[in-house]
Amino acid sequence: MKLLNHKFVRTSTIGLMIGSASIWGGCTSDFDEINTSKTSLTSLSPDELPYLFARAQQQASYAAGTYQTAQNLYADLFAQFFATTTANFQSDRYFMHPTWINSHWNPVYTQVVPQLKNLFRQTDPGSSEYALASIWWVYSFHRVTDYYGPIPYFAAGEPGDGVAYDAQELIYDDFFKRLATATTVLKGKTSEKPYGNFDIVYGGDVNKWIKFANTLRLRLALRISKVDPARAKTEAEAAIAGGLLTDVADNAYMVKSLLGGDNNGLATISGWGEFRMSASMESVLKGYDDPRIGIFFQPAFLTKTYEGLRNGLGPTELAVAANSNDNTSNIGERWIRNTGAGSAWDRQLAVQQDVMHTAEAYFLLAEAAVNKWNTGTGTAQVFYEKGIEASMAGWGITGASVTAYINSTKTPVAPGDQQNSPALSNIPVKWGATEAIQREQIGTQKWLALFPDGIEAWAEFRRSRFPKLYPVVHSVNADVPTTAVVRRIPFILQEKQSNAAAVTEAVKLLNGPDNAATPLWWDKN
């Protein structure tokens, strides 16, 4: 087992982290001198601000040091992009490890929040720099609240011994307001280049940030479509009118490097032999004869074929040869390359990290059109097919094979595994005739297009229940049987110990117990 060691910070001192948190390695030699306040940086030169933004971006992506426990051992498994091949990792059987969960929580509160709060203090609210910081604030926090539900939000980064939690409904309301304000500001700043090359996503390209913000707004609008359909429609139509990601060149990636350990998190963990393709992925990718299969994954070392395994296997099943690492498919060569032996892997640590793909915008538009919202020109089918095209193109696949895929009547297949699992579903890629089929098609193709962003894929699965993933084989969580799915991550142990009063009040906001079976505010399945 190769879990990375993490140094955790008491989250009840979130407010005090503003002055003491690392901003960026080596960004200023006289940090101690200018940090005269225990709660804020009182003076920063304009030249130092880009470092703060870059640091906030880097930490929100769960870089190499936290990626495994922040994302891979939870969201990536619950979205069934992957399944574990080691019996030690019981999160694939729904165990909520009390210390692993911190890896998802801490980077945002101890690294992202301090940087962005300082940017809010040091920049004008009408500036492009402030607008980008506000967009990134929403991006960072929507991934946190969609793990836990109520979280410290409005008081995050403020000094105090305890930090109150806020209802998810109020957090989402603020998300929409921030994104609307930010895009309005940026529309008048399109000739500027905020943060320049220190913006490690878009290099200060304001036009792309406008599209990113609107697509994020549309994502969040669809997220609340079952709990607040009227607000969802209003926000979605405003986002669409503002302009979305439309071209593969708009895809948002985060620059990674070999310097300072800022590696691609997924690539970092891919050589440890602890996860492989899931049976759900195998059923869909094989059944559809999907050309992305050879990009997402590699043939198993011994069989030379693409092989997955069911989520939630126990020690006995994992001891079966067919479920071993050499007989199942590792992630693709974009992240790691096999060099000729089962355990000889060359990790591509500097590969860009995926943040948001243009394809998602089209699938969001397709669902909005099925909802009969105003999407401008285009039909649900047109948007659906454009989403497939954009996803394929993002992985370098174009031409006749894409056209054939869009018109294919092939369906998922039985993976032929130890559990005799059936085909995941019976829907084809080719656009269906009924709304029920269309919604499942949109959800399934969006799931594929979101790869490898398991955080977003798990959130969308909880909202839509598409694709219809396999039940886990075993659950060790009494609250979530094999017939159910994990609905949220419980509040972290550190918070229960050091911010106990706030957590007690937060549990009341859940409208259910603080466990993995309680749905979030927007989860109405």
NULUMRO-478774 format. One line per field, with one value per residue (C-alpha): residue number from 1; chain; x, y, z. Coordinates in Angstrom, 3 decimals, decimal comma, always signed. Each point is the difference from the previous one (the first is absolute). Example, Ala and Ser with C-alpha at 12.3 -4.5 7.8 and 13.67 -1.06 7.14 Angstrom:
BEGIN
k: (1 | 2)
c: (A | A)
u: (+12,300 | +1,370)
v: (-4,500 | +3,440)
w: (+7,800 | -0,660)
# end
This chain:
BEGIN
k: (1 | 2 | 3 | 4 | 5 | 6 | 7 | 8 | 9 | 10 | 11 | 12 | 13 | 14 | 15 | 16 | 17 | 18 | 19 | 20 | 21 | 22 | 23 | 24 | 25 | 26 | 27 | 28 | 29 | 30 | 31 | 32 | 33 | 34 | 35 | 36 | 37 | 38 | 39 | 40 | 41 | 42 | 43 | 44 | 45 | 46 | 47 | 48 | 49 | 50 | 51 | 52 | 53 | 54 | 55 | 56 | 57 | 58 | 59 | 60 | 61 | 62 | 63 | 64 | 65 | 66 | 67 | 68 | 69 | 70 | 71 | 72 | 73 | 74 | 75 | 76 | 77 | 78 | 79 | 80 | 81 | 82 | 83 | 84 | 85 | 86 | 87 | 88 | 89 | 90 | 91 | 92 | 93 | 94 | 95 | 96 | 97 | 98 | 99 | 100 | 101 | 102 | 103 | 104 | 105 | 106 | 107 | 108 | 109 | 110 | 111 | 112 | 113 | 114 | 115 | 116 | 117 | 118 | 119 | 120 | 121 | 122 | 123 | 124 | 125 | 126 | 127 | 128 | 129 | 130 | 131 | 132 | 133 | 134 | 135 | 136 | 137 | 138 | 139 | 140 | 141 | 142 | 143 | 144 | 145 | 146 | 147 | 148 | 149 | 150 | 151 | 152 | 153 | 154 | 155 | 156 | 157 | 158 | 159 | 160 | 161 | 162 | 163 | 164 | 165 | 166 | 167 | 168 | 169 | 170 | 171 | 172 | 173 | 174 | 175 | 176 | 177 | 178 | 179 | 180 | 181 | 182 | 183 | 184 | 185 | 186 | 187 | 188 | 189 | 190 | 191 | 192 | 193 | 194 | 195 | 196 | 197 | 198 | 199 | 200 | 201 | 202 | 203 | 204 | 205 | 206 | 207 | 208 | 209 | 210 | 211 | 212 | 213 | 214 | 215 | 216 | 217 | 218 | 219 | 220 | 221 | 222 | 223 | 224 | 225 | 226 | 227 | 228 | 229 | 230 | 231 | 232 | 233 | 234 | 235 | 236 | 237 | 238 | 239 | 240 | 241 | 242 | 243 | 244 | 245 | 246 | 247 | 248 | 249 | 250 | 251 | 252 | 253 | 254 | 255 | 256 | 257 | 258 | 259 | 260 | 261 | 262 | 263 | 264 | 265 | 266 | 267 | 268 | 269 | 270 | 271 | 272 | 273 | 274 | 275 | 276 | 277 | 278 | 279 | 280 | 281 | 282 | 283 | 284 | 285 | 286 | 287 | 288 | 289 | 290 | 291 | 292 | 293 | 294 | 295 | 296 | 297 | 298 | 299 | 300 | 301 | 302 | 303 | 304 | 305 | 306 | 307 | 308 | 309 | 310 | 311 | 312 | 313 | 314 | 315 | 316 | 317 | 318 | 319 | 320 | 321 | 322 | 323 | 324 | 325 | 326 | 327 | 328 | 329 | 330 | 331 | 332 | 333 | 334 | 335 | 336 | 337 | 338 | 339 | 340 | 341 | 342 | 343 | 344 | 345 | 346 | 347 | 348 | 349 | 350 | 351 | 352 | 353 | 354 | 355 | 356 | 357 | 358 | 359 | 360 | 361 | 362 | 363 | 364 | 365 | 366 | 367 | 368 | 369 | 370 | 371 | 372 | 373 | 374 | 375 | 376 | 377 | 378 | 379 | 380 | 381 | 382 | 383 | 384 | 385 | 386 | 387 | 388 | 389 | 390 | 391 | 392 | 393 | 394 | 395 | 396 | 397 | 398 | 399 | 400 | 401 | 402 | 403 | 404 | 405 | 406 | 407 | 408 | 409 | 410 | 411 | 412 | 413 | 414 | 415 | 416 | 417 | 418 | 419 | 420 | 421 | 422 | 423 | 424 | 425 | 426 | 427 | 428 | 429 | 430 | 431 | 432 | 433 | 434 | 435 | 436 | 437 | 438 | 439 | 440 | 441 | 442 | 443 | 444 | 445 | 446 | 447 | 448 | 449 | 450 | 451 | 452 | 453 | 454 | 455 | 456 | 457 | 458 | 459 | 460 | 461 | 462 | 463 | 464 | 465 | 466 | 467 | 468 | 469 | 470 | 471 | 472 | 473 | 474 | 475 | 476 | 477 | 478 | 479 | 480 | 481 | 482 | 483 | 484 | 485 | 486 | 487 | 488 | 489 | 490 | 491 | 492 | 493 | 494 | 495 | 496 | 497 | 498 | 499 | 500 | 501 | 502 | 503 | 504 | 505 | 506 | 507 | 508 | 509 | 510 | 511 | 512 | 513 | 514 | 515 | 516 | 517 | 518 | 519 | 520 | 521 | 522 | 523 | 524 | 525)
c: (A | A | A | A | A | A | A | A | A | A | A | A | A | A | A | A | A | A | A | A | A | A | A | A | A | A | A | A | A | A | A | A | A | A | A | A | A | A | A | A | A | A | A | A | A | A | A | A | A | A | A | A | A | A | A | A | A | A | A | A | A | A | A | A | A | A | A | A | A | A | A | A | A | A | A | A | A | A | A | A | A | A | A | A | A | A | A | A | A | A | A | A | A | A | A | A | A | A | A | A | A | A | A | A | A | A | A | A | A | A | A | A | A | A | A | A | A | A | A | A | A | A | A | A | A | A | A | A | A | A | A | A | A | A | A | A | A | A | A | A | A | A | A | A | A | A | A | A | A | A | A | A | A | A | A | A | A | A | A | A | A | A | A | A | A | A | A | A | A | A | A | A | A | A | A | A | A | A | A | A | A | A | A | A | A | A | A | A | A | A | A | A | A | A | A | A | A | A | A | A | A | A | A | A | A | A | A | A | A | A | A | A | A | A | A | A | A | A | A | A | A | A | A | A | A | A | A | A | A | A | A | A | A | A | A | A | A | A | A | A | A | A | A | A | A | A | A | A | A | A | A | A | A | A | A | A | A | A | A | A | A | A | A | A | A | A | A | A | A | A | A | A | A | A | A | A | A | A | A | A | A | A | A | A | A | A | A | A | A | A | A | A | A | A | A | A | A | A | A | A | A | A | A | A | A | A | A | A | A | A | A | A | A | A | A | A | A | A | A | A | A | A | A | A | A | A | A | A | A | A | A | A | A | A | A | A | A | A | A | A | A | A | A | A | A | A | A | A | A | A | A | A | A | A | A | A | A | A | A | A | A | A | A | A | A | A | A | A | A | A | A | A | A | A | A | A | A | A | A | A | A | A | A | A | A | A | A | A | A | A | A | A | A | A | A | A | A | A | A | A | A | A | A | A | A | A | A | A | A | A | A | A | A | A | A | A | A | A | A | A | A | A | A | A | A | A | A | A | A | A | A | A | A | A | A | A | A | A | A | A | A | A | A | A | A | A | A | A | A | A | A | A | A | A | A | A | A | A | A | A | A | A | A | A | A | A | A | A | A | A | A | A | A | A | A | A | A | A | A | A | A | A | A | A | A | A | A | A | A | A | A | A | A | A | A | A | A | A | A | A | A | A | A | A | A | A | A | A | A | A | A | A | A | A | A | A | A | A | A | A | A | A | A | A | A)
u: (+0,000 | +1,458 | -2,179 | +1,843 | +0,718 | -1,895 | +0,469 | -3,409 | -0,997 | -2,829 | -2,909 | -1,457 | +2,814 | -0,980 | -0,057 | +3,496 | +1,427 | -0,128 | +3,229 | +1,809 | -0,841 | +2,623 | -0,797 | +2,446 | +3,426 | +2,548 | -2,478 | +1,464 | +3,131 | -1,388 | -3,299 | +0,462 | +0,546 | -3,067 | -2,177 | -0,548 | -3,559 | -0,896 | -3,102 | +0,937 | +2,809 | -0,037 | +2,136 | +0,722 | +1,517 | -1,876 | +2,825 | -0,765 | -3,724 | +0,349 | +1,822 | -3,022 | -2,345 | +2,257 | +0,231 | -3,775 | -0,426 | +2,600 | -1,375 | -3,628 | +0,977 | +1,194 | +3,543 | +2,341 | +0,199 | -3,724 | -1,591 | -0,283 | -1,943 | -1,716 | -1,461 | +1,115 | -1,016 | -3,419 | -1,542 | +1,887 | -1,245 | -3,544 | -0,222 | +1,339 | +2,691 | +2,310 | -0,118 | +2,664 | +2,207 | +1,261 | -2,033 | +1,460 | -2,057 | -3,464 | -1,423 | -0,921 | -2,227 | -1,419 | +2,200 | +0,427 | +3,599 | +0,095 | +3,469 | -0,031 | -2,969 | +2,142 | +1,943 | -3,029 | -0,854 | +3,336 | +1,533 | -2,967 | -0,196 | +3,710 | +1,316 | -2,709 | -1,991 | +2,975 | +1,234 | -3,381 | -1,015 | +3,203 | -0,703 | -3,467 | +1,559 | +2,803 | -1,929 | -2,886 | -3,395 | -0,343 | +3,310 | +0,592 | +2,304 | -2,794 | -2,403 | +2,327 | +0,557 | -3,772 | -0,517 | +2,683 | -1,567 | -3,230 | +1,806 | +1,944 | -2,911 | -2,566 | +2,236 | +0,120 | -3,683 | -0,953 | +2,027 | -1,386 | -3,054 | +0,076 | +3,532 | +1,719 | -0,448 | -0,937 | +2,345 | +2,789 | +3,297 | -1,219 | +1,702 | -1,670 | +0,174 | -3,005 | -1,400 | -3,727 | -1,321 | -2,414 | -2,928 | +0,764 | -2,964 | +1,527 | +3,419 | -1,403 | -1,812 | +3,327 | +1,619 | -2,483 | +0,383 | +3,798 | +0,051 | -2,510 | +1,988 | +3,338 | -1,126 | -1,542 | +3,316 | +2,041 | -2,096 | +1,499 | +3,552 | +0,522 | +3,204 | +1,631 | +2,098 | -0,545 | +2,802 | +1,650 | +1,827 | -0,463 | -3,559 | +0,868 | -3,327 | -0,624 | +3,045 | -2,169 | -2,301 | -3,078 | -2,230 | +0,622 | -0,618 | -3,397 | -0,900 | +1,325 | -2,028 | -3,197 | +0,486 | +0,607 | -3,179 | -1,910 | +1,486 | -1,218 | -3,400 | -0,575 | +1,236 | -2,932 | -2,565 | -1,899 | -0,090 | -0,562 | -1,031 | -1,016 | +3,343 | +1,806 | -1,745 | +0,727 | +3,676 | +0,421 | -1,513 | +2,119 | +3,137 | -0,848 | -0,664 | +3,379 | +1,931 | +1,344 | +3,038 | -0,517 | +3,296 | +2,569 | +2,456 | -2,114 | +0,716 | +1,314 | +3,186 | +2,340 | +3,691 | +2,059 | +3,754 | +2,710 | +1,100 | -0,863 | -1,956 | -2,870 | -0,747 | -3,195 | -1,730 | -1,504 | +3,327 | +1,760 | -2,108 | -0,432 | +3,172 | -0,784 | -2,124 | -3,035 | -2,777 | -1,084 | -2,860 | -3,433 | -2,412 | -2,429 | +2,559 | +0,789 | -3,661 | -0,614 | +3,281 | +0,141 | -3,665 | +0,028 | +3,309 | +1,038 | +3,249 | +0,861 | +0,589 | +3,636 | +0,549 | -1,761 | +1,557 | +2,670 | -0,370 | +0,658 | +3,632 | -0,639 | -3,171 | +0,704 | -3,719 | -1,956 | -1,222 | -1,733 | -1,243 | -3,018 | +0,063 | -0,145 | +1,860 | +1,201 | +3,309 | -1,198 | -1,076 | +3,098 | +2,168 | -1,433 | +2,545 | -2,458 | -0,302 | +3,738 | +1,824 | +1,619 | -3,404 | -1,838 | +0,426 | +2,004 | -0,735 | +1,188 | +3,389 | -0,804 | +0,656 | +2,242 | +1,781 | +0,806 | +3,644 | -0,096 | -0,732 | -3,039 | +1,441 | +2,169 | -1,799 | +1,166 | -2,296 | -0,661 | +0,048 | -0,036 | -3,122 | -2,653 | -2,778 | -3,559 | -2,195 | -2,987 | -0,684 | -2,029 | -1,925 | -1,697 | -1,522 | -1,742 | -1,406 | -1,260 | -1,658 | -1,513 | -1,586 | -1,170 | -1,678 | -1,724 | -1,200 | -1,471 | +2,118 | +1,086 | +3,280 | +0,063 | +0,506 | +0,472 | -1,901 | +0,746 | +1,185 | +2,321 | +1,535 | +0,340 | +1,844 | +2,194 | +0,887 | +1,196 | +1,975 | +1,613 | +0,950 | +1,522 | +1,858 | +1,389 | +1,720 | +1,183 | -2,709 | -1,748 | -1,485 | -1,976 | +0,454 | -1,805 | -2,875 | -0,327 | -0,007 | -2,759 | -2,195 | +0,800 | -2,734 | +2,491 | -0,718 | +2,077 | +1,129 | +0,382 | +3,602 | +0,412 | +1,264 | +0,066 | -3,392 | -1,663 | -1,027 | -2,604 | +0,365 | -0,171 | -2,992 | -1,705 | +0,112 | +1,926 | +2,016 | -2,355 | -2,517 | -3,117 | -3,670 | -1,248 | +0,894 | +0,945 | +2,514 | +1,320 | +0,665 | +1,879 | +2,003 | +0,941 | +0,992 | +2,047 | +1,874 | +0,600 | +1,468 | +2,455 | +0,768 | +0,731 | +2,742 | +2,264 | -1,794 | -1,582 | -1,079 | -2,366 | -1,027 | -0,998 | -2,015 | -1,820 | -0,663 | -1,617 | -2,156 | -1,038 | +0,778 | +1,566 | +1,617 | -1,649 | +3,138 | +0,494 | -0,675 | +3,129 | +0,684 | +0,556 | -0,673 | +1,644 | -2,127 | -3,134 | -1,646 | +0,467 | -0,834 | +1,080 | -3,396 | +0,577 | +2,598 | +2,105 | -1,850 | +2,579 | +3,195 | -0,477 | +1,426 | +3,671 | +1,251 | +2,233 | -2,999 | -1,992 | +2,857 | +1,033 | -3,137 | -2,547 | -2,732 | -0,089 | -0,101 | -2,890 | -1,980 | +1,065 | -1,486 | -3,384 | +0,367 | +0,334 | -3,550 | +1,448 | +2,856 | +3,628 | +0,751 | +0,593 | -3,663 | -1,445 | -0,619 | +1,138 | -2,453 | -0,048 | -0,051 | -3,650 | +0,340)
v: (+0,000 | +3,327 | +2,634 | +3,292 | +1,548 | +3,191 | +2,732 | +1,093 | +3,316 | +0,578 | +1,276 | +1,942 | +2,459 | +0,568 | +3,732 | +0,006 | -1,767 | +3,153 | +1,320 | -3,230 | -2,175 | -0,444 | +2,249 | -1,260 | -1,450 | +2,808 | +2,680 | +2,580 | +0,014 | +2,453 | -1,758 | +0,092 | +3,748 | +0,885 | -2,460 | +2,305 | -1,155 | -3,456 | -0,038 | +1,752 | +1,189 | +3,771 | +0,796 | -1,816 | +1,447 | -0,521 | -2,258 | -2,442 | -0,411 | -2,407 | -2,464 | -0,126 | -0,770 | -2,731 | -1,580 | +0,044 | -1,667 | -2,646 | -0,984 | -0,171 | -2,674 | -2,392 | -0,300 | -2,944 | +0,220 | -0,380 | -1,357 | -3,624 | +0,500 | +3,215 | -1,394 | -3,408 | -2,082 | +1,654 | +1,847 | -1,907 | -3,281 | +1,180 | +1,226 | -3,438 | +1,316 | -2,382 | -2,856 | -0,845 | -3,081 | +0,039 | -1,304 | +2,681 | +2,766 | -0,585 | +3,275 | -2,042 | -1,899 | +3,282 | +0,339 | +3,667 | +0,214 | +2,825 | +1,318 | -0,463 | +2,338 | +2,869 | +0,007 | +1,316 | +2,597 | +1,454 | +1,269 | +2,263 | +1,451 | +0,293 | +0,858 | +1,169 | +2,190 | +1,991 | +0,835 | +1,014 | +1,993 | +2,001 | +0,610 | +1,244 | +2,416 | +1,136 | +0,469 | +2,208 | -1,764 | +1,416 | -1,425 | -3,039 | -1,398 | +0,080 | -1,599 | -2,924 | -0,542 | -0,050 | -2,563 | -2,209 | +0,374 | -1,468 | -2,773 | -0,977 | +0,099 | -1,758 | -3,066 | +0,232 | +0,574 | -2,761 | -2,423 | +0,929 | +2,260 | +2,816 | +1,367 | +3,094 | +2,416 | +3,612 | +0,171 | -2,045 | +1,832 | +2,310 | -0,024 | -1,881 | -3,078 | -1,560 | +0,269 | -0,343 | -2,325 | +1,266 | -1,716 | -1,260 | +1,889 | +3,307 | -0,988 | -0,711 | +3,319 | +1,711 | -2,070 | +1,309 | +3,588 | -0,145 | -1,497 | +2,515 | +2,912 | -1,361 | -0,493 | +3,466 | +1,485 | -2,062 | +0,976 | +3,467 | -1,293 | -2,289 | +1,755 | -0,590 | -2,973 | -0,395 | -1,888 | -0,645 | -3,305 | -0,532 | -0,951 | -3,670 | -0,841 | +2,609 | +2,260 | +3,035 | -0,446 | +1,928 | -1,257 | -3,599 | +0,805 | +1,475 | -3,245 | -2,056 | +1,972 | -0,283 | -3,725 | -0,424 | +1,986 | -2,307 | -3,051 | +1,292 | +0,929 | -3,568 | -1,216 | +1,671 | -0,762 | -2,532 | +1,989 | +3,486 | -0,305 | +3,645 | +1,351 | -2,633 | +1,127 | +3,676 | -0,583 | -2,403 | +2,338 | +2,900 | -2,143 | -1,151 | +3,549 | +1,057 | -2,455 | -3,473 | -2,066 | -0,839 | -1,229 | -2,580 | +2,897 | +1,182 | -3,162 | +0,964 | -1,764 | +0,805 | +0,205 | -2,506 | -0,328 | -2,048 | +2,992 | +0,106 | -3,253 | +1,663 | -3,153 | -1,270 | -1,750 | -2,826 | -0,719 | +0,029 | -2,808 | -2,017 | -2,055 | -1,215 | -2,923 | +0,854 | +0,708 | -1,076 | +0,465 | -0,655 | -2,571 | +2,846 | +1,688 | -3,331 | -0,733 | +3,386 | +0,549 | -3,529 | -0,155 | +3,298 | -0,900 | +3,387 | +1,306 | +1,723 | -3,341 | -0,093 | +3,537 | -0,361 | -3,398 | -2,483 | -3,694 | -2,270 | -1,079 | -3,745 | -0,206 | +2,909 | +0,772 | +2,673 | -1,405 | +1,611 | -1,193 | +0,633 | +2,586 | -1,224 | -3,284 | -1,529 | -1,713 | -3,363 | +1,352 | +2,177 | -3,083 | -1,505 | +0,209 | +1,617 | +2,982 | +0,547 | +3,041 | -1,957 | -1,208 | +3,324 | +3,321 | +2,869 | +3,596 | +1,155 | +1,054 | +3,680 | -0,587 | -3,075 | -2,261 | -3,653 | -0,619 | -3,733 | -1,724 | -0,237 | +2,270 | +2,220 | +3,276 | +3,426 | +2,660 | +3,179 | +2,290 | +3,322 | -0,678 | +2,721 | -0,597 | +0,058 | +2,760 | +0,320 | -1,266 | +1,793 | -3,221 | +0,447 | +3,288 | -1,750 | -2,764 | +2,617 | +1,764 | -3,287 | -0,597 | +3,607 | -0,448 | -3,192 | +2,075 | +2,412 | +2,908 | +2,733 | -1,208 | +2,267 | -1,769 | -3,739 | -3,069 | -2,497 | -2,480 | +2,554 | +0,915 | -3,676 | -0,840 | +3,087 | -1,092 | -3,360 | +1,693 | +2,432 | -2,760 | -2,102 | +2,984 | +0,865 | -3,385 | +0,387 | -2,084 | +1,463 | -1,021 | -3,034 | -1,972 | +2,725 | +0,101 | -3,764 | +0,124 | +2,619 | -2,143 | -3,291 | -2,261 | -2,058 | -0,300 | -0,705 | -3,597 | -2,403 | +0,319 | -3,757 | +0,343 | -2,203 | +1,346 | -0,807 | +3,645 | +0,833 | +2,819 | +3,350 | +1,116 | -0,587 | +3,510 | +0,748 | +3,101 | +0,964 | +2,596 | -1,608 | +0,581 | +0,522 | +2,507 | -2,757 | -1,489 | +3,434 | +0,945 | -3,230 | +0,497 | +3,543 | -1,135 | -2,917 | +1,990 | +2,832 | -2,557 | -1,077 | +3,601 | +0,977 | -2,616 | +0,149 | +2,564 | -2,390 | +2,809 | +1,455 | -3,415 | -1,188 | +3,180 | -0,422 | -3,674 | +0,864 | +2,619 | -1,919 | -3,651 | -0,373 | -2,116 | -2,859 | -1,199 | -3,462 | -0,424 | -0,594 | -3,663 | +0,577 | +2,881 | +0,326 | +3,042 | -0,835 | +3,211 | -0,721 | -3,543 | -1,405 | +0,906 | +3,698 | +2,624 | +2,416 | +3,341 | +2,137 | -0,052 | +0,398 | +3,045 | -0,444 | -1,163 | +3,044 | +2,282 | -2,084 | +0,329 | +3,632 | +1,678 | -2,154 | +2,568 | +1,020 | -3,619 | -0,734 | +2,824 | -1,135 | -3,446 | +1,668 | +1,469 | -3,484 | -1,033 | -3,393 | -1,672 | +0,851 | -3,083 | -1,071 | -0,864 | +3,492 | +1,794 | +3,544 | +2,868 | -0,334 | -3,826 | -0,974 | -3,596)
w: (+0,000 | -1,028 | +1,545 | +0,113 | +3,361 | +0,675 | +2,539 | +1,243 | +1,512 | +2,473 | -2,056 | +2,927 | -0,619 | -3,621 | +0,577 | +1,459 | -3,029 | -2,119 | +1,372 | +0,706 | -3,001 | -2,676 | -2,941 | -2,579 | +0,484 | -0,162 | -1,088 | +2,344 | +2,143 | +2,552 | +0,668 | +3,787 | -0,056 | -2,064 | +1,887 | +2,943 | +0,628 | +1,267 | -2,157 | -3,252 | -2,178 | +0,351 | -3,013 | -3,235 | -3,130 | -3,279 | -1,149 | +2,804 | -0,650 | -2,958 | +2,265 | +2,284 | -2,873 | -1,377 | +3,443 | +0,404 | -3,382 | +0,686 | +3,411 | -1,131 | -2,518 | +2,711 | -1,215 | +0,438 | +3,792 | +0,667 | -3,165 | +1,049 | +3,223 | -1,107 | -3,200 | -1,227 | +3,019 | +0,220 | -2,954 | -2,704 | +1,483 | +0,699 | -3,611 | -0,991 | -2,280 | +1,865 | +2,481 | +2,556 | -0,292 | +3,589 | +2,910 | +2,281 | -1,590 | +1,385 | -1,299 | -3,107 | +2,433 | +1,347 | +3,084 | +0,988 | +1,185 | +2,603 | -0,907 | -3,770 | -0,258 | +1,290 | -3,267 | -1,829 | +2,642 | +1,060 | -3,280 | -0,649 | +3,506 | +0,752 | -3,465 | -2,414 | +2,397 | +1,358 | -3,481 | -1,382 | +3,077 | -0,300 | -3,667 | +0,888 | +2,479 | -2,264 | -3,279 | -1,040 | -0,220 | -3,494 | -1,189 | -2,180 | +2,693 | +2,562 | -2,489 | -0,719 | +3,717 | +0,509 | -2,773 | +1,484 | +3,435 | -1,395 | -1,858 | +3,124 | +2,416 | -2,171 | +0,109 | +3,803 | +0,692 | -2,429 | +2,141 | +3,414 | -0,402 | +2,588 | +0,408 | +1,436 | -2,867 | +0,716 | +3,006 | -1,572 | +0,323 | +2,761 | +3,434 | +2,808 | +2,200 | -1,702 | -3,509 | -0,706 | -2,701 | -2,639 | -1,695 | -3,486 | -1,406 | +1,150 | -1,297 | -3,447 | +0,029 | +0,577 | -2,764 | -2,531 | +1,155 | -0,129 | -3,482 | -1,337 | +1,421 | -1,190 | -3,589 | -0,081 | +1,098 | -2,439 | -2,999 | +0,299 | +0,482 | -3,006 | -1,069 | +3,406 | +1,076 | +3,773 | +1,741 | -3,374 | -0,220 | +3,734 | -0,890 | -0,492 | -1,638 | -2,705 | +0,152 | +0,766 | -3,015 | +1,131 | -2,811 | +0,996 | +3,654 | -0,928 | -1,774 | +2,892 | +2,547 | -2,021 | -0,521 | +3,727 | +0,636 | -2,366 | +1,753 | +3,361 | -1,431 | -1,176 | +3,385 | +1,771 | -2,707 | +2,116 | +3,227 | -1,464 | -3,660 | -0,359 | +1,235 | -2,052 | -3,193 | +0,681 | +0,715 | -2,899 | -2,551 | +1,240 | -0,224 | -3,524 | -1,137 | +1,411 | -2,142 | +0,810 | -0,844 | -3,682 | -1,445 | +1,004 | +0,248 | +2,959 | +2,020 | +3,428 | +1,054 | +2,857 | -0,762 | +1,966 | +0,266 | +1,655 | +2,059 | +3,683 | -0,174 | -1,904 | -1,958 | -1,537 | +2,894 | -2,029 | -1,705 | +3,362 | +1,437 | -3,207 | +0,446 | +3,495 | -1,176 | +2,105 | -2,527 | -3,465 | -2,483 | +1,480 | -1,391 | -0,732 | -2,229 | -1,662 | -0,743 | -1,602 | -1,832 | -1,413 | -0,843 | -1,862 | -1,685 | +1,342 | -1,558 | +3,293 | +1,723 | -1,108 | +1,279 | +3,324 | +0,726 | -1,090 | -0,807 | +2,968 | +0,050 | -0,214 | -2,090 | -2,381 | +0,203 | +1,858 | +3,287 | +2,968 | +3,361 | +2,167 | +2,743 | +3,572 | -0,383 | +3,261 | +0,801 | -1,317 | -3,380 | -0,319 | +0,491 | -3,201 | -2,817 | -2,437 | +2,350 | +0,406 | -1,305 | -2,836 | -1,210 | +0,178 | -1,796 | +1,423 | -0,956 | -3,427 | -1,311 | +0,415 | +3,703 | +0,119 | -2,473 | +0,381 | -0,849 | -0,538 | +3,289 | +2,207 | +2,668 | -2,224 | -0,505 | -1,118 | +1,480 | -2,001 | +3,011 | -1,829 | -2,067 | +0,247 | +2,508 | -1,331 | +1,448 | -2,363 | -3,518 | -2,669 | -0,605 | +3,360 | -1,135 | -2,893 | +2,185 | +2,447 | -2,944 | -1,156 | +3,402 | +0,184 | -3,379 | +1,183 | +2,971 | -2,555 | +1,216 | -2,383 | -1,479 | -3,040 | -3,309 | -0,068 | +1,163 | +2,725 | -2,623 | -1,627 | +3,356 | +0,958 | -3,199 | +0,264 | +3,518 | -1,287 | -2,763 | +2,434 | +2,417 | -2,756 | -1,445 | +3,423 | +0,005 | -3,605 | -1,682 | -3,055 | -3,343 | -1,119 | +3,209 | +1,943 | -2,487 | +0,169 | +3,788 | +0,121 | -2,269 | +1,702 | +1,331 | +2,019 | +3,708 | +3,126 | +0,442 | +2,887 | +1,221 | +0,441 | +3,530 | +3,075 | +1,114 | -3,352 | -0,206 | -2,630 | -2,500 | +1,775 | -2,119 | -3,328 | -1,451 | -3,203 | -0,834 | -2,830 | +1,176 | +1,410 | -0,629 | +3,562 | +2,698 | +2,436 | -2,435 | -0,929 | +3,616 | +0,593 | -3,194 | +0,990 | +3,493 | -1,282 | -2,624 | +2,459 | +2,431 | -2,678 | -0,956 | +3,614 | +0,297 | +2,014 | +2,206 | +2,473 | +2,331 | -2,582 | -1,345 | +3,479 | +0,611 | -3,304 | +0,672 | +3,314 | -1,696 | -3,108 | +0,883 | -3,444 | -1,125 | +1,866 | +1,753 | +1,484 | +3,719 | +2,032 | +0,705 | +3,724 | +2,374 | +3,407 | +0,811 | +1,981 | -1,164 | -3,708 | -1,108 | -3,364 | -1,423 | +0,762 | -0,926 | +2,019 | +0,086 | +1,812 | +2,052 | +3,783 | +1,769 | +0,769 | +3,384 | +0,499 | -0,284 | +2,473 | +2,469 | -0,465 | -1,381 | +1,803 | +0,640 | -3,659 | -1,156 | +2,360 | -1,584 | -3,473 | +0,541 | +0,453 | -3,499 | -1,480 | +0,858 | +0,765 | +1,857 | -0,660 | -2,045 | -3,593 | -0,617 | +0,547 | -3,312 | -0,655 | -0,444 | -3,795 | -0,061 | -0,382 | -1,229)
# end
